[in-house]
């Protein structure tokens, strides 16, 4: 099939996907012929996972069979026909009993709405989607033969990062404020991690936890609450790039190919009962990020609406990824500037 996809005249991600496959050859060998059950297959992380699986089948003729839970298979097929053609779509809702078509050997559980609006307007639904959804997935796992499972949690479980802590590690025992309803997402992830820990102890599953931070790449929405996505949108429309706040918050961004290498490595080789930060340690403040996007993606100006408060510490959200690097030899290959260029190029192409 060469560089062509079913449904697309040319695959704009072929170089990225080939890079992923070159870096996870051993993991693909382990997954070859195995049954992989996926929740959250329509989001940023899930779409990338399916791209890798489908491309692996096309390029190398091996890899896992993938079953994807989705409430609307028809919409999924219409949106991503080249992916739908390479997987099994199972209609279902994570808030209800999960019934796979085949008993899974591996589970990739990523079903969480990436919606700040939902978290604000309906925090109970956000919390239930994460916690009840985890319970339903674990019940499915209980009916299988102790499958390996990866849960995509979040760096939000640490709560607000202290300003004096440059990088937050997995051993940090901070927590979100449970009296703020807008922390439904944060507390939901914490509770879901606990359910996974209980399931590990009961021998129901071998669950590894990935605590995801911030990312950039194709499929990242450019019209929601992700600052880097909105900056790229502004740049593609000719600018100016708008920074709604004061530009002082500090973030770091991992490119999607590195994210997939890390997550698939954790699925296959991560230690059950252990959490791993997934992201980049290279920090950048939001104002500087906007300038980088303007340079790399073509925005003609940056406008910052807020004014920094003198003496106020910058809000930080930056991981310490030493555990993943030291225990699993993981590292990032794509720097931020290149990640922004590739993301902007993909949006122009599709």
Secondary structure per residue as TSV (DSSP state, phi and psi in degrees):
chain	resnum	aa	ss	phi	psi
A	1	X	-	360.0	-10.5
A	2	X	T	60.4	-133.7
A	3	X	T	-97.2	21.9
A	4	X	-	-105.9	146.8
A	5	X	B	-108.9	151.3
A	6	X	T	-62.8	123.7
A	7	X	T	95.3	-20.3
A	8	X	B	-122.4	138.8
A	9	X	S	-65.1	-32.2
A	10	X	S	-149.7	144.1
A	11	X	-	-85.8	108.8
A	12	X	T	-73.6	-5.0
A	13	X	T	-108.4	9.6
A	14	X	H	-58.8	-40.4
A	15	X	H	-66.9	-42.7
A	16	X	H	-61.7	-45.1
A	17	X	H	-67.9	-38.6
A	18	X	H	-61.9	-38.2
A	19	X	H	-62.3	-42.4
A	20	X	H	-60.8	-47.4
A	21	X	H	-62.6	-36.6
A	22	X	H	-64.0	-29.8
A	23	X	H	-91.8	-12.1
A	24	X	-	-125.5	35.5
A	25	X	H	-58.0	-42.7
A	26	X	H	-66.7	-39.5
A	27	X	H	-67.2	-39.3
A	28	X	H	-63.7	-38.6
A	29	X	H	-60.8	-40.0
A	30	X	H	-66.0	-39.0
A	31	X	H	-81.6	-13.7
A	32	X	T	-57.5	124.7
A	33	X	T	81.1	-3.3
A	34	X	-	-86.6	158.8
A	35	X	E	-97.1	118.9
A	36	X	E	-111.1	122.1
A	37	X	E	-102.3	130.3
A	38	X	E	-124.3	129.3
A	39	X	E	-110.3	151.7
A	40	X	S	75.9	29.0
A	41	X	T	-74.2	-9.2
A	42	X	T	-97.0	-8.7
A	43	X	S	-85.3	-173.1
A	44	X	H	-58.3	-51.7
A	45	X	H	-66.9	-46.8
A	46	X	H	-63.3	-41.1
A	47	X	H	-62.7	-40.0
A	48	X	H	-66.1	-39.4
A	49	X	H	-60.2	-44.8
A	50	X	H	-66.9	-37.3
A	51	X	H	-57.1	-45.2
A	52	X	H	-64.1	-45.2
A	53	X	H	-63.9	-47.8
A	54	X	H	-65.7	-42.1
A	55	X	H	-65.7	-36.4
A	56	X	H	-62.4	-41.4
A	57	X	H	-63.5	-40.7
A	58	X	H	-69.8	-44.9
A	59	X	H	-77.6	-42.1
A	60	X	H	-120.4	-7.8
A	61	X	S	68.4	25.3
A	62	X	-	-150.9	176.1
A	63	X	S	127.0	-179.2
A	64	X	-	-80.5	157.0
A	65	X	E	-81.3	141.0
A	66	X	E	-119.2	129.0
A	67	X	E	-114.9	128.5
A	68	X	E	-116.8	124.5
A	69	X	E	-80.6	127.8
A	70	X	E	-150.1	142.4
A	71	X	S	-73.3	-28.4
A	72	X	-	-133.5	81.2
A	73	X	H	-56.7	-34.0
A	74	X	H	-65.3	-43.8
A	75	X	H	-65.6	-39.5
A	76	X	H	-60.5	-45.6
A	77	X	H	-64.2	-40.3
A	78	X	H	-67.1	-36.1
A	79	X	H	-79.2	-41.2
A	80	X	-	-132.3	66.7
A	81	X	H	-61.6	-33.7
A	82	X	H	-69.2	-25.6
A	83	X	H	-86.4	-41.3
A	84	X	H	-59.2	-33.1
A	85	X	T	-69.6	-17.5
A	86	X	T	-107.3	4.1
A	87	X	S	-136.2	171.9
A	88	X	E	-98.4	124.9
A	89	X	E	-98.8	121.4
A	90	X	E	-110.5	120.9
A	91	X	E	-74.4	130.4
A	92	X	-	178.3	171.0
A	93	X	-	-125.7	130.4
A	94	X	T	-62.1	-20.9
A	95	X	T	-82.0	-1.6
A	96	X	S	-122.4	177.8
A	97	X	-	-56.8	132.9
A	98	X	-	-96.0	121.5
A	99	X	-	-121.3	96.7
A	100	X	-	-72.8	152.2
A	101	X	S	-69.9	-28.5
A	102	X	S	-139.6	148.5
A	103	X	-	-64.5	122.5
A	104	X	-	-79.3	147.5
A	105	X	S	-92.5	-31.3
A	106	X	E	-134.1	147.1
A	107	X	E	-127.0	131.4
A	108	X	E	-116.4	102.1
A	109	X	E	-102.7	105.2
A	110	X	-	-130.5	20.0
A	111	X	-	-80.6	96.0
A	112	X	-	-148.7	128.2
A	113	X	-	-64.9	122.9
A	114	X	-	-85.5	66.9
A	115	X	-	-133.0	108.3
A	116	X	H	-65.8	-31.1
A	117	X	H	-65.4	-46.4
A	118	X	H	-61.4	-42.6
A	119	X	H	-61.4	-32.9
A	120	X	H	-83.2	-42.7
A	121	X	H	-88.6	-29.0
A	122	X	-	-140.1	67.4
A	123	X	H	-61.7	-30.8
A	124	X	H	-64.8	-41.3
A	125	X	H	-65.1	-39.8
A	126	X	H	-60.4	-48.1
A	127	X	H	-61.6	-46.7
A	128	X	H	-64.3	-39.2
A	129	X	H	-58.2	-39.4
A	130	X	H	-77.2	-48.2
A	131	X	H	-82.6	-50.4
A	132	X	H	-63.8	-38.4
A	133	X	H	-59.9	-42.8
A	134	X	H	-62.1	-42.4
A	135	X	H	-59.8	-41.2
A	136	X	H	-68.9	-37.3
A	137	X	H	-66.9	-38.8
A	138	X	H	-68.9	-32.7
A	139	X	H	-64.0	-40.2
A	140	X	H	-62.3	-43.4
A	141	X	H	-62.4	-36.2
A	142	X	H	-61.8	-29.9
A	143	X	H	-81.7	-11.8
A	144	X	T	-93.7	-169.5
A	145	X	T	-104.4	69.2
A	146	X	-	48.5	64.6
A	147	X	-	-70.3	154.1
A	148	X	E	-74.1	141.6
A	149	X	E	-141.3	136.8
A	150	X	E	-113.3	127.8
A	151	X	E	-108.6	124.6
A	152	X	E	-88.0	95.2
A	153	X	E	-87.7	-153.4
A	154	X	E	-150.5	152.6
A	155	X	G	-64.9	-10.7
A	156	X	G	-63.4	-19.7
A	157	X	G	-64.7	-18.7
A	158	X	G	-80.9	-8.8
A	159	X	-	72.8	-162.7
A	160	X	S	-69.3	126.8
A	161	X	B	-73.3	125.1
A	162	X	-	-58.0	139.3
A	163	X	T	-61.7	-26.5
A	164	X	T	-82.3	-7.1
A	165	X	-	-98.6	104.3
A	166	X	S	-65.9	-41.8
A	167	X	S	-134.7	131.2
A	168	X	B	-94.7	128.6
A	169	X	-	-100.9	170.9
A	170	X	T	-65.4	-17.5
A	171	X	T	-86.7	-6.6
A	172	X	-	-68.5	129.7
A	173	X	-	-106.5	26.8
A	174	X	-	-69.5	171.4
A	175	X	-	-156.5	156.4
A	176	X	-	-69.0	160.6
A	177	X	-	-77.8	113.9
A	178	X	T	-72.3	-7.8
A	179	X	T	-90.2	-1.1
A	180	X	-	-101.0	117.7
A	181	X	G	-63.3	-26.1
A	182	X	G	-71.0	-4.0
A	183	X	G	-93.6	18.1
A	184	X	H	-58.0	-42.1
A	185	X	H	-62.0	-47.7
A	186	X	H	-60.9	-50.6
A	187	X	H	-69.7	-32.2
A	188	X	H	-61.3	-43.8
A	189	X	H	-63.6	-39.9
A	190	X	H	-62.6	-46.2
A	191	X	H	-65.2	-38.3
A	192	X	H	-66.0	-38.4
A	193	X	H	-59.9	-41.7
A	194	X	H	-63.3	-43.0
A	195	X	H	-59.9	-39.3
A	196	X	H	-65.4	-38.8
A	197	X	H	-63.7	-41.9
A	198	X	H	-62.4	-43.2
A	199	X	H	-63.6	-38.7
A	200	X	H	-60.7	-44.4
A	201	X	H	-65.6	-29.0
A	202	X	T	-87.6	-1.3
A	203	X	T	76.5	20.2
A	204	X	S	-79.3	-39.0
A	205	X	-	-151.9	166.1
A	206	X	E	-109.4	88.6
A	207	X	E	-98.1	129.8
A	208	X	E	-106.7	140.9
A	209	X	E	-109.2	127.3
A	210	X	E	-108.0	119.1
A	211	X	E	-96.8	103.3
A	212	X	E	-84.0	142.4
A	213	X	-	-109.3	-123.9
A	214	X	-	-110.7	147.7
A	215	X	E	-138.0	166.9
A	216	X	E	-146.7	147.3
A	217	X	S	154.7	170.1
A	218	X	T	-51.2	145.9
A	219	X	T	82.0	-13.7
A	220	X	-	-69.0	127.0
A	221	X	-	-58.7	141.8
A	222	X	S	-114.4	21.6
A	223	X	S	-140.9	26.7
A	224	X	S	-125.0	-134.4
A	225	X	S	-99.3	7.5
A	226	X	-	-85.2	114.3
A	227	X	H	-56.9	-47.4
A	228	X	H	-65.8	-34.8
A	229	X	H	-65.0	-44.2
A	230	X	H	-64.9	-36.3
A	231	X	H	-63.7	-42.5
A	232	X	H	-64.7	-39.5
A	233	X	H	-58.5	-47.5
A	234	X	H	-60.8	-41.5
A	235	X	H	-64.6	-42.8
A	236	X	H	-66.7	-26.4
A	237	X	T	-88.6	3.8
A	238	X	T	100.2	0.1
A	239	X	-	80.5	-179.9
A	240	X	-	-73.8	161.9
A	241	X	E	-85.3	124.0
A	242	X	E	-101.3	124.4
A	243	X	E	-103.2	112.0
A	244	X	-	-70.3	-31.5
A	245	X	S	-96.0	-150.2
A	246	X	-	-95.4	-1.1
A	247	X	S	82.0	3.0
A	248	X	-	-88.8	-23.5
A	249	X	-	-54.8	145.3
A	250	X	E	-110.9	129.9
A	251	X	E	-132.7	176.5
A	252	X	E	-145.2	153.3
A	253	X	-	-133.5	129.4
A	254	X	E	-104.2	136.7
A	255	X	E	-75.4	153.8
A	256	X	H	-60.1	-36.6
A	257	X	H	-65.8	-41.5
A	258	X	H	-63.9	-41.7
A	259	X	H	-56.3	-44.5
A	260	X	H	-68.7	-38.8
A	261	X	H	-60.0	-44.9
A	262	X	H	-64.1	-46.8
A	263	X	H	-67.7	-41.0
A	264	X	H	-70.0	-32.4
A	265	X	H	-65.3	-41.9
A	266	X	H	-65.1	-39.5
A	267	X	H	-58.4	-41.0
A	268	X	H	-91.3	-39.7
A	269	X	H	-120.5	-4.5
A	270	X	S	-64.8	154.4
A	271	X	-	-85.1	121.0
A	272	X	T	-57.1	142.2
A	273	X	T	82.1	7.9
A	274	X	-	-123.0	145.3
A	275	X	E	-106.1	145.5
A	276	X	E	-131.7	127.2
A	277	X	E	-68.3	139.7
A	278	X	E	-126.7	116.6
A	279	X	S	166.3	-157.1
A	280	X	-	-118.9	146.6
A	281	X	-	-93.5	-5.2
A	282	X	-	-82.8	105.2
A	283	X	E	-83.9	154.7
A	284	X	E	-155.9	139.1
A	285	X	E	-82.3	158.2
A	286	X	H	-64.4	-36.0
A	287	X	H	-63.2	-44.6
A	288	X	H	-66.5	-38.1
A	289	X	H	-56.9	-44.6
A	290	X	H	-59.9	-39.7
A	291	X	H	-65.9	-39.4
A	292	X	H	-64.6	-43.4
A	293	X	H	-61.7	-41.2
A	294	X	H	-60.4	-38.6
A	295	X	H	-71.3	-43.5
A	296	X	H	-88.0	-26.0
A	297	X	H	-114.3	-4.5
A	298	X	-	100.8	11.5
A	299	X	-	-68.7	145.0
A	300	X	-	-94.7	-7.1
A	301	X	-	-167.6	162.0
A	302	X	E	-123.8	131.1
A	303	X	E	-121.6	122.3
A	304	X	E	-105.5	117.6
A	305	X	-	-79.0	-33.7
A	306	X	S	-89.5	168.1
A	307	X	-	-122.6	125.6
A	308	X	-	-59.2	143.5
A	309	X	-	-89.0	120.2
A	310	X	T	-55.6	130.9
A	311	X	T	83.0	-8.2
A	312	X	-	-81.1	124.9
A	313	X	-	-63.1	144.4
A	314	X	-	-71.0	140.3
A	315	X	-	-74.7	133.2
A	316	X	B	-120.7	149.9
A	317	X	-	-151.7	78.7
A	318	X	-	-136.7	125.1
A	319	X	B	-87.0	155.3
A	320	X	-	-96.6	116.6
A	321	X	-	-105.1	23.5
A	322	X	H	-59.4	-37.3
A	323	X	H	-61.9	-48.4
A	324	X	H	-64.9	-38.1
A	325	X	H	-69.9	-44.5
A	326	X	H	-79.0	-37.6
A	327	X	H	-87.7	-29.9
A	328	X	H	-124.3	6.4
A	329	X	-	57.5	34.2
A	330	X	-	-86.8	145.9
A	331	X	-	-153.7	164.9
A	332	X	-	-97.1	137.3
A	333	X	-	-103.9	-22.8
A	334	X	S	-109.7	122.3
A	335	X	-	-79.8	169.5
A	336	X	H	-62.8	-42.6
A	337	X	H	-61.1	-45.5
A	338	X	H	-66.4	-37.3
A	339	X	H	-61.8	-41.9
A	340	X	H	-66.6	-42.8
A	341	X	H	-60.2	-45.4
A	342	X	H	-65.5	-39.6
A	343	X	H	-65.6	-44.9
A	344	X	H	-63.7	-41.1
A	345	X	H	-61.9	-41.2
A	346	X	H	-63.5	-44.3
A	347	X	H	-64.0	-35.9
A	348	X	H	-65.4	-35.2
A	349	X	H	-74.4	-34.4
A	350	X	-	-108.5	360.0
